Structure formats: structure tokens, C-alpha cells
Amino acid sequence: MRKTPMHIEREEFKKLGYQLVDTIARFMENIDEYPVTKGESPLQVQRALGDSNFPEQGKTAQEILNRSTELLLEHSLFNGHPKFLGYITSSPAPIGILADMLATAVNQNVGAQILSPMATEIEKQTIKWLCQFIGVSSDYGGILVSGGNMANFNAFLVARTAKADMALKEDGLFNSHSKLLTYCSKTTHAWVEKAAILFGHGSKSVRWIPTNPENRMNNEILAQTIEQDINNGFQPFLVVGTAGDVSTGVVDNLQEISAICKKHNLWFHIDGAYGAPAAIIPELKNIFKGIEEADSIALDPHKWLYAPLEAGCTLVKNPKHLTDTYSAHPEYYNFSKDEEGQSLNFYEYGLQNSRGFRALKVWMALQQLGREGYQRMIADDIQLSQYMFDLAKKHPELEAMTQNLSITTFRFVPKDLIPDNPKDKETYLNELNESLVDKLQHGGEVFLSNAIVNGKYGLRGCIVNFRTSKKDIGEIIEIVVREGRKTHQKFMEEIPLKN
């Protein structure tokens, strides 16, 4: 056997592997004893990392593993911590951690069937199961991608290919193609604007539709705007409905949006990166009514299915639209179809040619939990979010703002204030709560993010965390109030109020 500096003998590899597994197991068991984050500055982290010069001589695998473990466990933010409720990043499923190790060992390129025979079949099955999970037809085609942005970008390009004429591929965005328009609510994630810019349409091609009092897209204004644009010579092609917006968790009226799209022959895409998995809860079926009408859906298993990063997914009702968009057959590709016509080359379904085996960790977790397990865990997250909302509502120094799916928003309102002028009051509270969010995110006890609801800057807790308990929620409320009081006191001392 060829001996190289990279080789690790079997017994040493086993020793290192067992050591790492033991370290990870201890870390997961005791994660609640760590700070969520140490709140270190980039300069502090750089100093901990040390010498930035490329090494001339190699080191032993044992040295490297020990040092790497120390660096990551001492200088990271732990989204698996039970008091991490920031953004929408879940605790990684332990079985997913093992799955990534196995997938990396086999190291298949899931871009072509011939390069990844079993991995391709597992990804196909995973896509089918995800369709059944959220309640749409198993005939949808799909692909695993890195996350929500890429899942939605994928659908954007497929929608454009499906709704623009065939000349688009040769001529690009000339002539009438420069008038292609996209529609979404003002609460939709920023991926829409990014897609419009990156794919040549420009930010002005996005029509941001106001929301109604429930924070859903105002479908009456949507319909009116589409009609006006058609009359003015534009070409609407895509409407994005949201199944769980990132700030408050609201689900648009998907059924109404579907009807509007059908009337004008528009592509109906659902951004369900966060919220779509909640469709598995029988009691929530009504708010997701219309999801089965979508031409495409984005969802992120690394959000509410607890998969380790990275795992996003694009589903498309007619898989032919995927190959129409992405398929290419240069002469150096010997990726032919099998005689039964069962092979699928995933490079024809998305932007990547070389692809890692993301599906394995999702596939294994879906088997471990099954429908019943996910229903229970997602329902528990929602109940904990409601519990947080109720505690905020009862507390004299907190103002509960919204609660949808597993997202609660609220803000700290000190008892002793406040300017007589309501405008000054709101300005003060916004600045106070913004400062409070920053303090909490660097303090290490809890990690919440922020949301702006009807002009009010608030704290936002999103529970997609299987380690979080009612005890954690109660302690989070106490920490917020304690730190809110301190922040208010500091503001009162440093920023004289203008009466």
C-alpha cells in the first residue's frame, strides 16, 4: 500500500474516533452547562486561533484533533443549547451527526446516479417522504440544497423558465423579459430581492404587497396589483406565499393565493423553509390549506426537522420543469439513462454538479422519529412558544406581541418611565429593546433574536429546539426582565429623557 503523510493506521484511527465520539457525547450531555456563547469579539477569537501562517511542517492527527476540539468547544455559539432560541437554527439531531460521519466516509458525489447509486436512491426516497410529511403529492420532484436561500433561488429559476418564453435561454433578459415581475408580502424573507438582483431582473421587479391586520399578505391588493401591471404591459410570472414568515411565524392564505395564480397563469411558490413541517400537525391542517396547489415549495430540514446544517430542499410539482431549467449534456458527461429509465442525475435538478450526501441525515432522522415522533416534537415546540407568550402576557414589565407556530415576540417595558409623548415613548422602547437584544446575545445565558412588529422593536424566540423545556422558558423570561431592568437603568443614567 502506498504510504503518504495523510495515512492514519487503523488502530490509531479507531483510537482517535472513539476519543472524538466520547468528547461529543459528553458535550451533548452537558451542553446546558456551557454558556450559549462567550460573546467574544472577532479579535479575541482570532487571538485564540493563533498563528495565521501556513504551516511548513505537519503535525500528528492527535495534536490536531485535540486542538480543534478545544477551539470549537471554547469559542463557539451553541445552537443546540436549550436556551438558544435565535433565528431559526435547530439543535442538531444526534443521529444526524452520525449520519454525516458515515456520508463523509463513503464520500459519494450525488450529482449523477453512476457516481452515487445508493445515495441517489436515498435522496429520491427522502424527497418522497418530505412530500408526504407536509401533505403534498409524492409525485413532486425535488432536490436537497444547502438551505433556504438556495431552495428558494432554485424555485425562482424554475419558475422563470416555466413562465417565460423559450427565447429566454438564448437571448437572456432582453425585450419583454425585462418586464418579468415577482409578487410577495412585505414580510417575505430577503431572498426574493437577492434573487431578483442576482438573476438580472433588478430589485424594482419585486412587488412588495402590504399585509393585512393578521400580518398575512393582503390578497385583495395582490390581485389588484397584478391586474394593474398586466394592463401596463408588464409580465407577472411568480407569486410567493409564505408558510411561516421569519419574524412572526404567520402563514399566508395559501388557498387564495393559489386561486389568483391560476386565474393569471402565474407560478405559485411557497416559502415554507421554516413553517412547512408544521403541516404535519392535524390541528393545523386548515392554516396550510392550499399548500398542495403550489408549483414549488422550499423547506429546510435543518430548521424544524432538526437536521444538522446544511439541509434545505426544493420541491417542484412537475419535475420536468427542473430538468428544463438545469439539464445539460456536454460530451464529457457519460451519465446515460438506464434501460428501465429509473436513473436520476441530480445535477439536472439544481445549480450544483458536485454535491454532498445531505439526504442521509434527513432520511435517518425521518426513520428514527416517524410521523408520530415529529408530530409530538413539533407540537411540543409550539406549546412552549405559547407558554412563553403567556408568561410575557402576565408579566407586568413585558408586553406580549405575537405568537404563531413556534415563534413568540414580546418586548420589555419598564414600570417607571416614561415620556408623556407617545412618540418619544415608542422611540425610547425601541432603542431600549434593541440594546437589550444585543446584551442578551453577547451575555451567554440566552440567545434571542429580534423582530419589528407594527413599528415596535421586540425580542423574538423561535423554538425549534428539542432540548428546550418549560423550565428553560421560565428562566429565559427571568433573565430578560433582569437584564431589561439593568439596561433601562443604564439608559436612564446615560441618556437624559427629553420631556
N, C-alpha and C positions, 0 to 999 in steps of 0.2 A: 504493500500500500504506500502511496505517495505520502511522505511526511511534510507537513507545512507548519508554519508558525501558528496557524489558525486551529490546528487539530487539538482536540481535547480527548484524552483517553477515556474509555468507557467508565471506568471506576471513578475517575475524577469528575466526569460529567454527572454521574449519579450523585456523588457527594455534594457537588455544587447545587444540583437541582433540588435535592432533599433539603439542603440548608435554606434555599430560597423559598420553597414551599412552607417550611416551618416558620420563616420570618413573615411571610404573607398571612399565614393562618393566625399568628399572634397579633399581627396588625389588625386584621378584620375583627378578631375577638375583642380587642381593647381599643377600637377606634374612637369610642366615646370619651376616652381618657386623654386623647390628643386635643390640642386646640384645633378648631376648624381651619385656621390659618394663623401664621405668626405675624402677618401683616408687614412683612419685611419690604423694604424698598428694593427696586431693581439693583441698586448699587450694593446693598447688603447681600443679596443673593449672588451677584457676580463675585463678590469677595469670598463667599463661602465656596463657590465653584473653583476659584483659584486660577492658576496659570492658563493663559489663553493661547500659548504657543503650541503648535503641532508637535507631538512627541517624536523624538528621534528613535528611541528605543521602546520596545514593547514591555508590557507588564504581565504578570500572571493573571489568569482568569479569576483566581481567588481574591487578589488585591482589587481588581476592577469591580467585582461583584460586591465586595464589602463596601467600597467607597460609593458606588452607585446607590446601594440600598440606604446608606447613611444620608446622602444628599437628598434623595427623594422623600424619605420619611421625616427629615428635619426641616425641609424647606419647601413644602407643597401646601396647596389648598386641598382639603379632603372633601370631595363632594359625596363621599359615602358616609360622612359624619351625620349622626341623627339630627343635628341642628343646622345642617345645610339645607336651606330652602330657597336658594337663589337661582334666578333664571330658570331654565328647565333642563337640568342635568341630573340624571338619576344616580342612585347608588348602583355600582356595577354588580350584576348577579354573579355569585361565586362560580356557578357552572360556566358562565361566560368567560371568566378568567382562565379556567382550564381549557375551554374551547379554543381560545386564542393561542394557547401554548401548542395544542395539537395541530391547529391550522397552520401555524408558523413552521412546525416541524416538517409537515408534508410539503408546504410551500408551493401550492398549485397556483397557476395563473388562470383565474376564472374568467378569461376573455374568450376562450374557444373550447368547445367540447373536447377536442382531441387532447388538449393540454390539461384538462381538469375533468375527467369523466364523472367521478362521483361528486365532486364539488358542484359541478353544473347541475346535476340531478337534485342535489340537496337544496341548492338555491331555487330551482324551479318549484320544488315542493314547499319551501319556505314562503315563496310568493303566494302559492295557492292557499296555504294556511293563513297568511295575513289577510287575504281577501275574505276568507270565512270568518276570521276573527272580527273584522269590522262590519261584516254583513253585506258584502257585495258579491257579485258573481265570481266564481272560481275561474271563469274564462278570461278575466283580466290578465294581461301580461304585465311583467314588472321586472325591476332590477334593484339590487341593493347598491346604494351610493354612500358617500361619506356623511351626509347629514341633511338638514332641512333646506339649506340654500341650494345644494346640488340637486336634491329631489325636486324642488320647485323649478330650478333652471331647466332641468331635463324636460319637465312637463311644458314649460314655456316654449321651448324649441319645437317640441312635438306638435303643440297647438298651432304654432306658426306654419309649420309645414303642411298641416292638415287643412288650414283655412285660407292660406294664401294660394295664388295660382302657381302652376308648375314652373313658371319662369323665374320664380324667386331663387331657385338653386343656381341658375346660370347668371342672372342679372343682378342679384343681390337686392338691396333695399332702394331700388330706383323707382321712379314714376309713382304709381298708386301705392306701392309697398311702403312708401314713407308716411302714409296716412293710416297705417295699421294701429289700432288703439286697444288698450287694455283697461279693464274696469275692476276696481276693488274698493273696499271700505277704507276709511281713514285709519282704522285700527290694524290694517293688514301689515304684516312684517315687512321690513325694508328690502327684502329680497326682490320685491316687484320692481322697485325703482332701479335697483342694481342690475337686474336682468335687462330692463329697457335700455339702460345706458350701455352695458357691455355688449349687447347683441345688436346695437346700431339703430335702435328706434328713438332714443333720446328720452329724457325724463318727462318732456311735455306730452309724450304719447300715453302717459298713465292718467286716467281719470279717477281721482280720489273721491269717492262718494261719501257724503256725510252719514253719520249713524243716527238711529232713532233713539228715543229715551232709554231703551233697553241696551243700547250700545251695539246693536246689530246694524248691518248695512241697511240703509233706507232704500228698500227695493222700489218704492214708487219713484224716488229721484233717479235711481239706476235706470229704470225703464225710460223715463223722460230724457235723460242724458243720451242714452243710446239712440233714441228717435231723433233728437236734435243733431247728433253727429252724422247720422246717415243722411239726413236732409242737407247737411252742409258738405257732403261729398267725402266724408271720412269712411274708413273701413274698420268697424269694430270686429275683433276676432276672438277676444278672450275675456271671460269674466271669472274672477277669483272669489270664491266664497271661503270663509274661514270657519273651521271646526275647532274652536278653542283659540281665541286670539291671545297673543303672548302676554298682554298686560293684565287682562281680567278674566280670561277663560271663556268668554262669550262665544256661542255658536250662532252663526248667521242662519236666517231662514233659508235653508238649502233647497227646499221644495219650490219656493217662489222663484229663487234664482234660476233653478233648472227650467222652469216654465218660460222665463224671459229669454233664456238662451235658445230654447227650442223655437220660440217664435221668430228669432232673428238668425237662426242657424249659426250660433256662436259656440265656441268651445267652452265647456263648463269645467273649471278646475277647482278642486277643493284643497286648500292648505290645511291639512289635518296633522301637521308634523307633531304637534303636542296632543291635541284633543281627540283625534280619531279613535284611539284604542278604547275610550270610554263608551263607544258604541256597543261594546260587549255587555254592558250593564243593562238588563232587561228594562229597568225603570227609566232609563234614559233614551230608549229607542225613539221616542217621539221627537226629541230635540235634534236627532240626527236624521230625521225623515228627509229623504231626497238624496242621501249620500250615494245610494245605488244608481242614481241617474248621472253621476259625474263621468265626464270623459276621461279625467285623470285625477289622481289623488296622491298627495305627498303625506307620508307619515314617517316618524323617526323611532325605530325600536330602541335607540339609545336614550330616548326620553321616557315614555311611560311603559315600556316593556322591559326596562331595567337592563338592557344590554350594555356592555362596556362600549365606550367610544372606539371606533366610529361605526355607526349603522343607521343610515337613512334609507328610504325606499320610495320609488316612484311606481305607481300602478296606473295602467292605461287600459281602458275598456276594450279597445280594438288594438291588439298587439302589432298589427300591420303598420300602424302609424309610427311605432318605434323604429321598425326597420326602414320605413320610408324616409325617416329623418337621419338615421345614423349608419345605415348599411353601406359598406364599401368593399370592393373585391379586387384589390390590386393583384398583380400576377404572382407576387411573392407570398401570398396567403394561400396555403394549401389546406383550407378549412372547409372541405366539401361536406355536403349533406350525406347522411347515411341512407341506406336503401329504404328504410321504413319511414324516413322523414321526421325522425324524432330528435335529431340533434339540434341544439340551440347554442349559438355563439353569442355570448353576452356583449361582446364588443359592438354588435349590431343593435344593441338596446340603449347605448349611452355614450358618454363622451370618452370614457377610458378604453384603451386597448389592454394594457396590463392592469389586472385587477386582483386584489387580495380576496381571501375567502371570508368575507364578512358574514355570510349567511350562517356559518356553523354555530356561532354563539347564540344567534337568534333561534335557530332550529332546535338546538339542545334545550334552551330555556322553555320554548313552547311545549316541548315534550315533558319537561320536569313539572311544570305547573298545570298544563292543560287549561281548558276553558274555565273550569271551576276555580282553579287556583288564581287565575288572572282576574276573574270576576271579584273574588274575595279581596285581593290586594288592591285593585283599583278602587273598589267601593270603600275600603278602609282609608285610603288616601283622601277620598272625597269627604268622608265623615270627619277626618282630622282637620281638614280645611274648614269645614262647617264649625267645628269645635273652636278653632282659632277665631273665626268670625264672631261667634257667640261670646267668647271671653273678651274680645275687643269691644263688643257692643255693651257689655255690662260694666266695663271698667270706666271710672269717671274721668280718667285722663287719656282715654283713647277714643277715637272716632272710627267706627267700622264703616267701610266704604262699599266694597263689593265682595261677593262670593259667587263664583261659578266654577263648576268642575272641581279641581283641586287647588284653585288659586283664590287666596283671600288678600284684599288690600285694606289697609287701615292707616291711620296717622296718629301721632302723638299731639295732644292738645293740652298744654299746661293749665292748671286750675287758676293760677294767679296771673293774669296778663292784664289786660291786653288792650291795644289801641281801640279807641271808640270808633274810629273809622273802619268799616268792614273791609275796605280795600287794603288798608295798612295791616289789618289783622291777617288777611289771607296771604299777603306778601311775607309777613313775618313767619307764619306757619309753614309756608312753602320752603323758606330758607332754613328754618329750624329742622324740618324733617329731612331735607336734603343733607344737611350736616350730620344728622343722626344716622342716616343710611351709611354715609362714609365712615363714621365712627364704628358702627356695628361691623362693617365689612373688614375693618382692619383690627378689630379688637380681639378676634379669635374665639369668642364664646358662641356666636351665632352668625350665620350669613344669610341675610335677606337682600332682595334687590328692590327696585323702585318701580312705581307706576304713577302716571299722571292721569287722574280721573276727573273730568269736568273742571279742569284747571287746578285741581288740588294735587299737590305733590305728596305721595304717600309711600308707605312701606308695603312690600309685596312678598308674600310667602307662597311658593309653589311646591306642593308636596307630591313628589314622585320618588319617594324615598322609603324603602321597605324597612329601614331601621328606626324611623321616627315614630314616637309613641305619644300618648296623651300627656305623659309626664314631661316630655320634651316641649310640647306646645305650651304647657303651663309655665315652664321655666323660661321659654322664649318671651312670653308676654311680660314676665317679671323683669327680664333683662332689658327689654325695650323701654319699659317705664322707668327703670333705674337710670339707664343711660340717657333717656329723654330728659329727665329732670336735671341731670348734670349738664347736658348740652344747653338747656334753657337757661340755667343759672349762669353759664359762661356767656351766653348771648346777652343776658341782661347786664352783665358786668362790662362787656366789651363793646356792645352796640347800643348806645342810648336810643330809646324809642322816641320818635317824634310824634307828639300828641297834637 
